[in-house]
């Protein structure tokens, strides 16, 4: 049972990584090159900060109607992969 869950999680991780790469953009002239959502001026950090402060997905989407739930998931996926890369770099 655990192996099947791990395989599903791995497939979902890959799908999420592919999804965030389509949504998270890096442009040198926009927000000092920070990762932004779909070329807009809202950064991954902004969304993560809102979540960390206790805002719900619904509250964020209400305050920023141009965002989608998939944008929020992309921010989380981006942050998760970045954290994983940092940990891997520290181990090597």
Secondary structure, 3 states (H helix, E strand, C coil): CHHHHHHHHHHHHHHHHHHHHHHEECCCCCHHHCCEECCCCCEHHHHHHHHHCCCCHHHHHHHCCCCCHHHHHHHHHHHHHHHHHHHHHHHC
